[in-house]
Amino acid sequence: MRRSGILMPVSSIPSAYGIGAFSKEAYEFVDFLEKAGQSLWQILPLGPTGYGDSPYQSFSTFAGNPYFIDLEQLVEKGYITKADCEACDFGDNAEYVDYEKIYNSRFRILRKAYENSDIEREADYAEFCAKNAYWLEDYALYMSVKNKFDGKSWLEWDEDIKLRKEHAVERYQNEYRDEIGFYKFQQYLFQTQWFALKKYANKKGIQIVGDIPIYVALDSADTWSNPKLFQLEEDCTPKAVAGCPPDSFSATGQLWGNPLYDWDYHEETEYKWWMRRIGYCYELYDIVRIDHFRGFDEYYSIPYGDPTAEFGHWEKGPGIAIFDTMKKVMGRKAVIAEDLGFLTPSVIKLVKKTGFPGMKILQFAFDSREESDYLPHNYPNNCAVYTGTHDNDTTVGWYNTVNRRDKAFAKRYLDIRSSKDVHLVFVRACLASVADTAIIPVQDYLGLGSEARVNIPSTLGTNWKWRLKKGALTDELAAQIKQMSKLYGRCK
C-alpha cells in the first residue's frame, strides 16, 4: 500500500502561548493533512525535556511533555482564566520557542490550574492513576525530589534517596504528597488531551507515527527507579555510556552519555520492561519509528567519564530475540526501523529478519564519491523515504550549502533546472519512488531555508526551537500536495 505523510513536531505547531500544544491549531493541522490527502503525521518523542530541550533526552520514557498541554482547554474547564495566560511571558518570537521563558511560566500556570481543579474527586483521574501506576508513581516522586535538590541529577542526591532506601522513599512520598499530586495532574492532562487529538486524527484516516529513542537519559525516572536494567556500578554511576564512533562528520565521535542496557538482565526477564515500554508506545501512536535501530544488533560502549567518544568499542546487542518476543507478546505491529548511518552486514541482516521497513534519506543520496543505497533507483518497496529528517538541514538549506560536486550530481540525477523550486523536485522524487511510504518534513513543502532547521546533532543552544508561521498552511498548498500525492498513487 502506497501512502504519504508529513513530519512536523508538536512543538512546531503555531499554538498560542509560546510553543506548540494539543490546541485548536493541532486539530487544524490534522484537517490540513486530510485536505492534502495524507494518511500519516510523524512527530518527535513526546517526553518531558530537560537540559538542552532535546526530546531524545527525556526525564521519562513514559511521561508526556507538560509544555504540550493546551492552556485554552484549562480556561474552558475554569481551572485558570485567559487573563492568567496573558499575564505570563512565553516569549515574543512566534517562529521560535523560548524554552527558558516557557519553563519559568508554564509550571506556574499549571500549578494554579492544579490548585483550582479539585482533581482528586474525579473518577477519570483515579482510573488514570491506577492504570498508569507502574510508571507514574516513580516519575511523580522523581520530579518532586529533583525539585527539592534544585534540579540536580539523581546521582547527586542524598545517598538514601539516590539508592531508593525504603525509609527514604516513604519519607519523601509523605513530605511531597502535594507536589507528587501536581506531577500526576500534569500527566493526566497530557494523556487526556493527546488521546483526544489522536482519536480525531484516526477518525480522519490519519495515523500517528511516533518515535521511540533506543536509549533513556541517565538523569531520568527510568534509570533511577530501575537501575538493574542498566550497566551501572554499585553506587549507580554508569560503567559505560552510549554514543557513536568518530566518522567523517565528527573527528571525535558523538558522546550521547545515555546509560547502556544490561541486555543479559533483559533477556532473563523476557524483555518485560521493553515490552511495557513498546506496548505503551502503541497506546500513544499507531506506527512506531525505532530510533538508532543499529543498537539492537551492536552498540557502541564508551568508558564513563571519557570527554569524547574516541575510545569506545562495539558490543553485541540482543539481536532478533527482542523482536521475536515483541511479536509473541503483541502480534505483528507497524514499525519503521531507523537504520541510517554506516550499516554492517549483520545490521542489514537483522532489519531483513524483522521485516520492518528501513529508512531512506534523499539528501544522503548525492555523495558523488560512491554509488548510494539512498538513490531512488536502488530502493526496495519495503522502506520509508524522506527528503530529510529533524536531524538534517531543510532541502533548500542543504542545496544552498552542499559542495559543488554533490550539487552537480543532484542536478543531473533529478534534472534540476532552477534552484527556485528545488524543494519540490526533491519532494516529487520521494513521492514518485517505489518506496511504500513517503514522509516529507513540512518545511520542505513550504520551501523554507536553514532558519527552519529543527536540530544540528552534537550542538546545544539553537535546537528544537523552530515553529510554523501562523497561516502558512493554505488551502492552495493542501491542493498542491494532494495533486502530487494522487499523481504518484499515494492519496488516501
NUVEX-667363 format. One record per atom (N, C-alpha, C): residue in one letter; z, x, y. Coordinates in steps of 0.001 Angstrom, whole numbers, plus 500000, padded with zeros to 6 digits. Layout:
% NUVEX-667363
aZXY ...
END
This chain:
% NUVEX-667363
m500000500844498798 m500000500000500000 m500000500883501258 r498966500721502083 r498885501486503326 r499703500786504404 r500467501577505167 r501324500992506191 r501534502015507304 s502040501531508430 s502310502443509551 s503524501959510329 g504078502881511110 g505253502549511897 g505433503516513044 i506523503338513756 i506804504139514951 i508189504773514807 l508265506036515207 l509540506762515237 l510106506683516651 m511276506055516772 m511978506060518055 m513474505996517819 p514226506990518326 p515688506960518165 p516296505767518895 v517390505231518371 v518102504145519051 v518531504590520451 s518969505849520572 s519438506348521875 s518348506317522942 s517070506282522517 s515953506312523466 s515550504931523983 i516133503874523434 i515815502514523906 i516276502368525363 p515489501729526220 p515872501618527634 p516899500511527914 s518021500538527197 s519105499573527410 s519814499888528725 a520605498938529200 a521447499184530379 a522588500128529990 y523250500674530971 y524483501444530798 y524307502798530099 g523192503475530419 g523090504905530179 g522543505414528869 i522484504591527832 i521996505047526520 i521464503843525755 g520519504091524845 g520001503002524016 g521096502382523175 a521004501070522976 a522046500340522237 a521389499205521457 f522212498472520714 f521712497317519945 f521606496111520885 s520897496296521955 s520841495345523063 s519565494513522997 k519366493660523981 k518155492825524016 k516890493693524036 e516992494902524636 e515841495808524667 e515482496304523262 a516469496435522375 a516205496821520983 a515449495699520266 y515849494468520535 y515147493312519956 y513727493231520514 e513561493563521797 e512218493584522398 e511343494656521756 f511963495788521377 f511192496839520700 f510719496350519334 v511566495610518626 v511155495020517340 v509983494061517562 d510053493260518625 d508948492348518956 d507661493124519230 f507804494261519916 f506651495116520205 f506033495630518904 l506873496076517975 l506373496559516682 l505585495460515965 e506116494257516025 e505430493125515374 e504070492881516030 k504062492861517360 k502790492660518097 k501789493756517781 a502307494973517561 a501432496123517310 a501017496227515841 g501433495255515027 g501034495232513623 g501708496290512767 q502863496764513211 q503570497824512479 q504558497226511475 s504860497992510433 s505813497486509430 s507031498391509270 l507088499506510037 l508208500438509913 l508746500845511293 w510075500912511391 w510730501518512551 w511604502642512021 q511234503885512330 q512051505020511897 q512996505435513017 i514264505645512644 i515292506051513601 i515917507362513143 l516796507917513950 l517561509114513586 l518921508671513036 p519706509590512451 p521013509187511915 p521855508453512951 l522625507480512488 l523379506583513385 l524841506996513570 g525242508142513042 g526661508533513059 g527182508921514433 p528524508889514603 p529141509288515873 p528944510786516108 t528497511140517294 t528155512536517580 t529288513255518298 g529335514564518091 g530361515384518738 g529739516423519639 y530274517641519606 y529797518741520422 y528304518976520184 g527517519029521251 g526080519238521123 g525287517947520994 d525987516821520766 d525388515479520750 d524340515268519645 s524360516140518625 s523354516020517573 s523742514966516548 p522816514047516228 p523093513059515176 p523164513697513788 y522791514980513699 y522867515697512420 y524191516458512269 q525073516355513275 q526423516947513190 q527402515845513593 s527654514941512659 s528427513745512966 s529878513868512493 f530772513131513155 f532180513110512748 f532393512355511441 s531358511643510987 s531472510913509724 s530092510563509219 t529897510677507907 t528614510290507329 t528527508772507126 f529658508075507219 f529678506622507027 f529787505856508341 a530522506387509307 a530778505651510559 a529524505585511432 g529531504631512366 g528424504459513301 g528800504941514695 n527783505247515488 n527992505768516839 n528420504650517795 p529639504712518346 p530098503643519246 p529283503532520530 y528537504596520879 y527673504529522070 y526603503445521922 f526259503105520663 f525176502139520424 f525642500679520491 i526936500472520654 i527455499099520765 i526958498492522073 d526360497328521992 d525816496654523176 d526946496013523978 l527160496520525188 l528256496014526024 l528003494584526488 e526734494210526635 e526423492851527118 e526898491785526127 q526863492114524841 q527382491156523839 q528906491025523959 l529565492092524385 l531019492044524571 l531378491228525815 v530495491252526815 v530673490410528006 v530569488941527594 e529561488634526771 e529371487252526282 e530591486753525508 k531238487654524767 k532431487280523986 k533675487142524856 g533581487599526108 g534733487527527003 g535702488685526852 y535292489732526110 y536169490896525929 y536242491743527201 i535124491819527906 i535034492562529174 i534177491744530129 t534081492185531375 t533230491488532357 t532071492395532759 k531071491781533353 k529921492555533862 k530402493547534923 a531374493109535711 a531932493986536756 a532582495229536135 d533227495064534965 d533811496211534261 d532734497242533923 c531597496734533447 c530485497625533060 c529912498336534284 e529715497563535347 e529088498126536551 e530001499098537292 a531291499009537035 a532246499919537683 a532226501314537051 c531614501432535866 c531567502723535167 c530356503540535611 d530497504853535568 d529391505758535873 d528783506234534560 f527626505682534213 f526940506061532975 f525805507042533226 g525728507593534439 g524628508497534794 g523592507771535622 d522764508536536344 d521827507887537268 d520360508168536964 n520079508759535800 n518686509018535430 n518322508134534243 a517479507125534502 a517147506135533469 a516366506733532296 e515823507951532470 e514989508527531408 e515703509591530572 y516966509880530914 y517728510879530150 y519169510426530001 v519751510693528832 v521152510338528561 v522063511415529149 d523041510993529927 d524066511913530428 d525288511756529521 y525357512562528464 y526378512375527429 y527802512539527958 e527976513424528910 e529328513634529440 e529840512363530121 k528954511742530912 k529356510511531609 k529524509348530632 i528652509307529614 i528786508262528578 i530138508413527868 y530479509645527502 y531738509919526801 y532935509483527652 n532894509819528934 n534027509506529821 n534155508015530129 s533040507272530018 s533067505845530386 s533149504907529190 r532398505245528133 r532207504297527031 r533517503956526326 f534308504974526016 f535542504707525264 f536556503936526109 r536515504181527416 r537429503469528311 r537128501972528304 i535850501647528373 i535479500225528428 i535627499560527052 l535373500318525975 l535577499768524627 l537068499534524354 r537887500411524921 r539342500255524783 r539791498946525439 k539232498669526611 k539568497421527317 k539137496214526479 a537947496312525877 a537456495227525018 a538398495008523833 y538859496101523258 y539787496018522121 y541081495316522521 e541628495709523653 e542898495126524115 e542765493639524442 n541564493230524853 n541335491815525196 n540863490971524012 s540642491595522867 s539912490906521785 s540769490067520840 d541987490477520579 d542807489825519549 d542078489822518196 i541391490942517931 i540502491034516768 i541249490899515442 e542514491311515416 e543298491294514175 e543382489904513554 r543192488869514362 r543305487489513857 r542007486979513227 e540903487749513391 e539599487246512930 e539371487567511446 a538983486559510692 a538774486714509243 a537644487696508940 d536567487663509736 d535431488569509519 d535853490025509662 y536744490271510619 y537233491632510852 y538065492116509657 a538926491247509163 a539763491595507999 a538883491895506784 e537845491099506615 e536911491289505497 e536175492636505628 f535736492948506879 f535065494216507147 f535982495390506794 c537238495323507233 c538198496415506986 c538440496612505495 a538548495522504771 a538798495606503323 a537590496189502594 k536399495723502955 k535178496154502268 k534889497637502520 n535208498115503725 n534870499489504107 n536057500455504066 a537158499998503476 a538395500805503482 a538206502201502904 y537272502346501931 y537111503633501241 y536697504766502192 w536082504447503342 w535791505493504334 w536462505213505676 l536681503939505985 l537159503533507319 l538574504028507608 e539452503940506607 e540843504355506810 e540917505836507192 d540214506664506440 d540230508110506722 d539583508421508068 y538467507756508358 y537767508027509624 y538633507654510827 a539231506469510796 a540038505999511937 a541263506895512138 l541887507323511040 l543037508234511146 l542586509597511682 y541476510093511137 y540941511396511557 y540667511428513069 m539991510396513583 m539661510360515009 m540927510249515863 s541907509485515398 s543169509319516131 s543929510639516209 v544004511341515075 v544712512629515045 v543938513663515871 k542623513613515786 k541771514540516558 k542059514398518054 n542200513166518525 n542532512925519936 n543899513511520286 k544839513377519349 k546187513900519557 k546151515422519763 f545220516090519041 f545079517546519153 f543969517942520143 d543746517069521158 d542794517359522252 d541385517677521765 g540964516988520712 g539587517129520240 g539323518352519382 k540362519124519072 k540154520335518268 k539711519977516846 s538999520922516226 s538611520764514827 s539863520627513963 w539769519863512871 w540926519657511986 w541441520972511390 l540597522012511362 l541049523314510861 l542102523943511772 e542200523422513016 e543182523950513975 e544393523017514136 w544482521962513333 w545621521047513419 w546851521700512770 d548004521037512981 d549231521488512301 d549001521465510792 e549581522415510122 e549355522625508694 e549562521364507854 d550628520578508153 d550946519427507295 d549844518368507309 i549295518085508491 i548246517050508562 i546875517645508243 k546696518911508554 k545443519594508183 k545236519515506676 l546316519759505918 l546234519743504452 l546585518375503859 r546699517365504734 r546926515972504311 r548166515808503422 k549261516452503815 k550519516250503087 k550909514775503241 e551393514174502160 e551641512731502134 e552540512261503277 h553630512996503521 h554556512574504575 h553891512625505956 a552991513606506167 a552313513747507458 a551310512609507659 v550568512294506611 v549595511189506698 v550323509886507048 e551440509608506374 e552208508380506653 e552740508367508089 r553237509528508537 r553794509607509902 r552728509307510952 y551570509923510798 y550503509702511781 y549949508275511696 q549890507734510499 q549422506347510358 q550341505386511119 n551624505622511038 n552594504762511753 n552575505016513254 e552564506296513608 e552643506675515024 e551413506236515805 y550237506281515143 y548983505988515851 y548326504687515372 r549168503756514966 r548653502487514438 r547665501810515395 d548016501788516679 d547157501117517665 d545830501856517835 e545887503173517919 e544676503998518065 e543775503846516838 i544378503806515664 i543626503595514420 i542916502236514471 g543630501229514949 g543039499891515111 g541845499919516054 f541938500710517115 f540845500825518099 f539587501409517437 y539760502420516595 y538585503014515937 y537984502089514889 k538824501304514226 k538295500308513285 k537511499223514026 f538035498825515180 f537383497823516028 f535978498291516427 q535863499547516846 q534549500100517216 q533563499982516057 q534037500334514855 q533159500314513683 q532764498895513291 y533678497963513506 y533367496553513245 y532255496075514180 l532390496398515456 l531357496005516436 l530028496655516087 f530061497956515796 f528839498687515453 f528130498017514281 q528872497804513190 q528245497282511980 q527732495857512182 t528530495039512845 t528115493643513076 t526824493584513891 q526779494374514970 q525593494353515845 q524377494971515152 w524580496073514423 w523448496721513749 w522874495828512655 f523738495218511845 f523239494354510776 f522457493159511344 a522887492651512485 a522163491536513124 a520774491996513568 l520692493192514150 l519401493731514598 l518495494023513407 k519054494596512354 k518270494901511156 k517733493611510518 k518580492598510473 k518163491304509910 k516987490724510713 y517063490849512034 y515994490369512925 y514689491110512626 a514790492451512474 a513600493260512177 a513017492880510817 n513878492766509806 n513414492422508463 n512721491059508431 k513250490098509207 k512634488769509284 k511216488835509831 k510994489837510696 k509661490004511308 k508764490895510447 g509257491256509243 g508450492080508347 g508508493559508654 i509532493973509391 i509658495388509761 i510835495997509008 q510567497090508303 q511610497793507563 q512136498964508395 i513422499243508220 i514053500352508933 i514026501596508048 v513467502683508595 v513519503984507919 v514672504758508546 g515729505001507755 g516899505728508245 g516925507137507690 d517807507928508229 d517820509359507925 d519171509754507351 i519189510402506190 i520443510897505627 i520421512430505666 p521196513041506560 p521265514506506570 p521861514980505249 i521317516050504673 i521850516531503391 i523305516964503552 y523630517612504673 y524987518141504857 y525817517259505783 v527129517394505665 v528036516771506634 v528601517885507517 a529138517522508672 a529693518521509590 a531006519069509036 l531287520318509342 l532578520902508976 l533705520128509661 d533529519856510952 d534516519073511699 d534186517591511550 s534575517036510406 s534269515624510133 s535348515024509254 a535426513702509295 a536380512984508428 a536070513229506958 d534781513418506635 d534363513610505245 d534957514894504666 t534844515991505430 t535333517289504941 t536858517300504895 w537488516753505946 w538955516720505995 w539552515881504867 s538952514730504598 s539560513803503623 s539143514086502180 n538060514877501985 n537577515156500622 n537296516640500423 p538268517515500638 p537988518961500561 p537450519420499210 k537777518679498141 k537307519065496799 k535778519031496677 l535147518268497531 l533692518126497455 l532951519380497913 f533671520281498577 f533024521397499259 f533547522751498783 q532793523782499104 q533192525154498770 q534161525652499851 l535448525303499673 l536480525684500637 l537544526548499970 e538182527411500780 e539328528194500310 e540552527282500233 e541670527809499744 e542900527011499648 e543396526532501004 d543143527327502070 d543568526908503413 d542506526054504089 c541486525650503316 c540407524754503746 c539336525413504630 t539415526705504885 t538290527351505575 t537140527477504576 p535894527376505046 p534755527454504120 p534602528847503508 k534146528866502267 k533793530147501636 k532440530618502182 a531560529657502393 a530222529948502920 a529721528696503624 v528677528852504446 v528147527708505204 v526625527642505084 a526078526527505527 a524646526250505374 a523821526816506523 g522532526962506247 g521582527407507263 g520245527716506633 c519406528444507371 c518085528841506891 c517898530337507120 p517182531012506230 p516987532457506405 p516036532781507556 p515991534047507985 p515039534450509025 p513604534119508621 d512798533715509600 d511376533435509355 d510605533706510640 s509348533282510674 s508517533572511852 s508998532838513106 f509793531769512917 f510314531021514066 f511597531650514617 s512380532281513727 s513670532818514149 s513976534115513385 a514100535215514130 a514313536536513516 a515668536648512824 t516639535845513266 t517982535918512649 t518297534687511808 g517305533819511607 g517515532608510819 g518256531534511612 q518598530444510929 q519336529342511565 q520708529207510908 l521749529325511708 l523122529178511224 l523615527781511586 w523577526860510607 w523982525478510888 w525502525320510853 g526156526065509954 g527624526030509911 g528236524908509096 n527402524074508437 n527960522990507609 n528597523546506340 p529665522909505849 p530224523355504565 p529241523056503433 l529227523912502433 l528344523732501281 l529058522923500199 y528293522192499430 y528876521359498373 y529283522189497165 d530354521770496523 d530731522309495215 d530005521438494185 w528787521833493843 w527940520982493008 w528506520803491594 d529267521790491120 d529897521638489794 d530872520458489804 y531640520347490885 y532597519239491007 y531844517897491079 h530771517865491851 h529991516617491972 h529422516195490618 e528960517190489866 e528420516896488529 e529509516321487620 e530705516922487670 e531840516432486860 e532177514979487174 t532052514589488433 t532394513220488856 t531186512283488807 e530105512758488183 e528856511992488094 e528355511579489478 y528511512504490413 y527995512329491779 y528516511051492447 k529761510720492153 k530347509462492656 k530297509370494184 w530716510436494881 w530707510412496349 w529289510251496876 w528349510978496285 w526948510872496704 w526401509466496472 m526755508852495361 m526244507504495073 m526790506500496092 r528065506698496487 r528640505831497526 r527920506036498853 r527687507309499153 r527034507653500423 r525609507084500479 i524844507317499426 i523461506823499409 i523446505297499348 g524358504727498553 g524445503258498459 g524712502629499813 y525592503245500584 y525886502720501928 y524667502848502839 c523905503917502672 c522671504077503458 c521718502903503231 y521688502410501985 y520788501281501697 y521333499945502206 e522578499927502665 e523042498762503422 e522541498855504864 l522510500083505396 l522110500290506792 l520595500276506982 y519863500792505990 y518415500980506115 y517688500379504914 d516360500270505056 d515532499797503940 d514922500965503169 i514584502027503913 i513989503232503335 i514820504404503842 v515127505355502962 v515947506497503380 v515109507776503357 r515073508452504496 r514447509778504570 r515542510802504278 i515381511555503186 i516391512551502820 i516045513866503504 d516894514255504447 d516668515453505248 d516879516715504400 h516114517762504689 h516241519078504029 h516292518930502503 f515261518286501967 f515210517997500529 f515287519280499686 r514810520364500264 r514812521629499531 r516218522014499049 g517242521622499819 g518617521983499498 g519114521423498168 f518426520412497621 f518821519887496305 f518282520767495178 d517257521531495472 d516715522468494491 d517439523808494598 e517422524382495797 e518146525617496093 e518687525510497512 y519869526058497751 y520428526020499098 y520770527432499554 y520695527635500855 y520939528957501436 y522407529063501817 s523086530066501279 s524524530233501452 s524807531455502331 i525477531229503476 i525759532288504445 i527271532537504466 p527717533781504341 p529164534045504374 p529807533463505630 y530921532756505462 y531613532137506595 y532078533210507579 g531812532971508840 g532215533937509868 g531079534835510316 d529975534894509553 d528825535693509982 d528259535115511280 p527868535963512233 p527349535452513503 p525903534959513427 t525163535383512381 t523776534935512194 t523566534559510727 a522342534097510422 a522017533687509043 a521311534793508257 e521348536013508758 e520553537097508163 e520994537506506764 f522300537375506470 f522803537956505225 f523210536902504194 g522529535785504216 g522775534752503213 g521989535010501939 h522170534130500963 h521401534221499723 h521194532811499173 w520241532682498259 w519919531372497684 w520770531095496444 e521208529833496332 e521964529372495149 e521252528137494587 k521460527882493308 k520842526702492684 k521572525423493097 g520805524378493436 g521357523063493736 g521397522190492480 p521682520899492632 p521825520026491457 p520504519649490797 g519386519839491529 g518079519509490946 g517906518029490654 i517177517729489605 i516806516342489293 i518008515495488872 a519100516139488436 a520254515394487890 a520786514352488868 i520880514710490154 i521440513769491139 i520522512556491326 f519206512775491230 f518264511672491423 f518129510813490169 d518330511432489004 d518400510640487758 d519613509711487807 t520746510256488301 t521964509437488443 t521722508304489430 m521076508629490542 m520783507621491569 m519941506472490983 k518937506835490204 k518065505822489594 k518847504953488614 k519739505606487852 k520555504880486869 k521512503902487567 v522098504351488676 v523107503546489381 v522463502459490249 m521359502791490920 m520795501885491937 m519425501323491605 g518798501821490530 g517422501415490283 g516485502239491162 r515233501844491195 r514244502592491989 r514382502209493461 k514612503193494301 k514797502953495737 k513703503641496546 a513443503081497732 a512415503655498616 a512982504867499350 v512309506012499180 v512771507285499738 v511589508014500356 i511828508765501430 i510874509768501911 i511599511106501832 a510999512085501159 a511626513397500991 a511144514337502093 e512082514831502897 e511717515777503959 e511579517150503301 d510341517463502913 d510065518693502155 d509284519694503002 l509662519813504278 l508931520686505200 l509411522129505073 g508658523042505671 g509043524451505636 g508455525149504425 f508968526346504148 f508460527137503017 f508924526510501705 l507966526144500866 l508303525471499612 l508005526369498408 t509017526570497578 t508836527344496352 t508245526426495279 p507669527003494219 p507130526164493133 p508176525192492574 s509474525626492526 s510500524746491942 s510796523531492835 v510687523695494165 v510892522542495064 v509741521560494892 i508532522108494851 i507342521256494688 i507456520460493389 k507931521150492344 k508113520505491032 k509167519389491112 l510267519649491847 l511334518655491971 l510835517406492697 v510117517594493803 v509575516439494552 v508668515627493633 k507838516337492872 k506907515665491956 k507662514877490879 k508719515488490325 k509520514822489287 k510149513533489792 t510665513554491023 t511317512357491570 t510310511253491848 g509053511644492132 g508045510653492510 g508140510244493971 f509068510849494723 f509226510489496139 f508044511021496958 p507587510256497953 p506583510806498861 p507190511909499731 g506463513009499884 g506881514068500793 g506337513817502185 m506534514773503090 m506109514613504481 m504991515587504840 k504088515122505703 k503028515956506267 k503097515852507792 i503051517004508463 i503109517039509928 i501780517581510432 l501026516774511157 l499684517189511581 l499734518417512491 q500752518511513352 q500840519686514229 q500929520990513431 f501472520927512210 f501610522139511391 f500286522571510755 a499259521718510867 a498032521953510097 a497169523077510654 f497355523410511939 f496330524226512602 f496708525688512792 d497469526213511840 d497707527651511800 d496428528282511260 s495656528891512147 s494304529356511785 s494319530524510803 r495520531066510491 r495592532220509584 r495475531818508118 e495666530533507812 e495685530146506390 e495236528709506186 e494769528419504984 e494441527040504572 e495763526299504395 s495879525124505003 s497184524465505053 s497221523156504274 d498387522925503623 d498624521637502954 d498744520508503965 y498923520854505236 y499102519832506267 y497776519330506842 l496664519928506426 l495348519422506849 l495050518130506088 p494625517081506801 p494453515765506157 p493592515756504897 h492585516643504799 h491737516586503593 h492476517087502354 n493683517660502541 n494490518118501395 n495617517153501015 y495728516017501709 y496849515104501448 y496676514361500126 p497788514118499415 p497765513126498336 p498009511747498961 n497799510691498203 n498120509345498712 n499628509189498925 n500383509750497982 n501839509541497976 n502532510500498947 c502359510236500248 c503044511038501260 c503157510223502550 a503993510718503452 a504142510097504777 a503675511114505812 v502726510728506639 v502176511650507635 v502694511299509026 y502974512336509793 y503465512211511168 y502617513130512056 t502409512752513310 t501831513724514247 t502851514844514445 g504128514482514604 g505247515413514724 g506520514622514495 t507663515301514438 t508945514609514268 t509813514874515492 h511080514470515408 h512026514700516505 h512248516191516771 d511939517047515789 d512124518499515964 d510903519189516573 n509801518458516689 n508582519034517260 n508435518659518729 d507599519425519426 d507178519008520761 d506314517749520595 t506110517004521684 t505150515901521623 t503766516504521383 t502813515690520971 t501474516218520696 t500841516795521962 v500994516119523081 v500459516639524348 v501139517961524699 g502459518012524548 g503205519244524815 g502760520379523900 w502572520068522610 w502112521065521639 w500735521596522026 y499815520683522352 y498429521055522665 y498360521942523911 n499245521665524868 n499235522434526122 n499839523831525979 t500571524072524900 t501271525365524773 t500872526167523540 v500104525583522619 v499741526286521385 v498803527456521705 n498807528491520848 n497946529656521128 n496464529292521029 r495634530101521646 r494206529776521803 r493487529617520473 r493838530482519506 r493138530438518215 r493422529131517471 d494702528718517460 d495066527474516767 d494502526248517484 k494489526322518819 k493914525209519591 k492420525073519283 a491721526206519196 a490280526183518892 a490037525561517514 f490914525896516541 f490792525322515194 f491012523809515244 a492040523374515972 a492316521931516102 a491131521216516750 k490543521849517768 k489377521239518456 k488217521050517486 r487969522089516669 r486856522000515714 r487144520956514639 y488349521000514094 y488695520125512964 y488712518657513385 l489279518380514545 l489445516984514988 l488357516539515958 d487418517452516258 d486335517152517206 d486897516681518557 i487815517472519097 i488439517130520392 i487494517552521508 r487048516587522294 r486068516886523365 r486723516970524731 s487925516321524843 s488621516344526127 s490112516327525846 s490881517038526676 s492334517068526452 s493003515780526927 k492244514927527631 k492812513707528228 k493411512772527170 d492712512592526046 d493183511660525019 d493551512368523718 v493994513624523831 v494253514402522621 v495302513729521727 h496278513057522356 h497319512382521564 h496724511304520672 l495737510583521187 l495119509502520403 l494242510061519285 v493638511231519524 v492845511884518473 v493761512236517293 f494943512772517603 f495915513113516556 f496398511851515839 v496693510814516611 v497161509557516015 v496104509007515058 r494854508989515501 r493770508462514660 r493644509262513356 a493775510588513465 a493664511430512264 a494747511066511252 c495947510789511746 c497039510374510841 c496749509015510224 l496363508054511068 l496123506693510576 l494933506643509617 a493922507491509862 a492710507483509030 a492916508216507708 s493953509020507611 s494169509837506409 s494459508969505183 v494429509613503999 v494682508873502757 v496177508636502515 a497048509222503353 a498499509046503182 a498849507562503187 d499661507137502223 d500069505722502167 d500800505300503430 t501619506220503988 t502470505895505136 t502138506802506315 a501984506224507496 a501781506996508724 a502813506542509746 i503581507494510267 i504613507175511264 i504390508052512490 i504292507417513635 i503945508121514877 i505112508033515857 p505571509168516399 p506590509095517457 p506056508293518642 v506895507464519224 v506445506587520311 v505857507395521469 q506368508623521690 q505862509464522784 q504375509763522619 d503907509849521358 d502500510190521123 d501575509003521349 y502063507799521187 y501248506643521590 y501148506554523118 l502175507041523796 l502205506977525269 l501579508206525925 g501258509237525131 g500636510440525684 g501572511243526579 l502860511278526220 l503842511987527049 l503871513478526715 g504293514287527692 g504336515737527521 g505695516227527062 s505926517532527235 s507151518171526733 s508431517608527342 e508318516959528493 e509514516356529110 e510113515273528221 a509324514766527264 a509787513689526373 a510169514212524988 r510280515521524856 r510686516091523562 r512139515732523269 v512450515419522012 v513798514985521632 v514713516173521325 n514174517177520578 n515045518266520139 n514273519574520009 i514902520658520437 i514390522004520158 i515419522649519223 p515086522800517924 p516066523324516966 p516678524653517422 s517940524850517054 s518696526082517358 s518948526293518845 t518896525221519638 t519257525326521054 t520287524251521381 l521018524455522461 l522016523485522919 l521767523149524380 g522159521927524771 g522176521601526199 g521149520599526671 t519959520606526067 t518924519695526568 t518454518690525523 n519047518713524335 n518527517907523225 n519105516493523163 w518365515598522466 w518794514236522132 w518946513346523370 k518338513746524495 k518579513037525758 k517462512085526170 w516256512302525655 w515100511565526187 w515222510056525952 r514824509292526995 r514795507827526880 r513461507275527365 l513098506179526776 l511856505493527132 l511990504833528509 k510929504923529283 k510935504266530598 k510791502760530411 k511591502006531115 k511531500539531019 k510112500055531349 g509593499160530539 g508257498603530809 g507112499450530279 a507417500581529618 a506345501478529138 a505559500862527980 l506224500014527182 l505565499432526009 l504933498090526381 t503693498160526793 t502989496975527312 t502278496215526194 d501861494999526510 d501069494206525560 d499734494892525271 e499178495569526308 e497900496275526128 e498050497398525099 l499179498139525187 l499422499219524237 l499604498644522828 a500338497547522722 a500545496910521411 a499196496525520792 a498296495974521627 a496970495565521143 a496162496777520688 q496272497872521439 q495547499107521097 q496047499679519763 i497372499689519580 i497959500205518339 i497552499322517158 k497590498023517381 k497232497084516306 k495770497257515899 q494916497427516898 q493483497599516630 q493236498852515784 m493903499970516151 m493741501221515393 m494290501071513979 s495468500446513870 s496099500285512554 s495242499413511646 k494650498383512238 k493795497457511483 k492527498174511012 l491980498980511915 l490752499713511616 l490921500590510369 y492124501164510231 y492357502078509119 y493198501444508004 g493195500112507960 g493784499398506821 g495285499468506726 r495962499607507879 r497425499736507865 r498137498548508507 c497395497591508997 c498005496495509739 c498641495501508789 k499878495104509098 k500544494147508201 k500066492729508489 
END
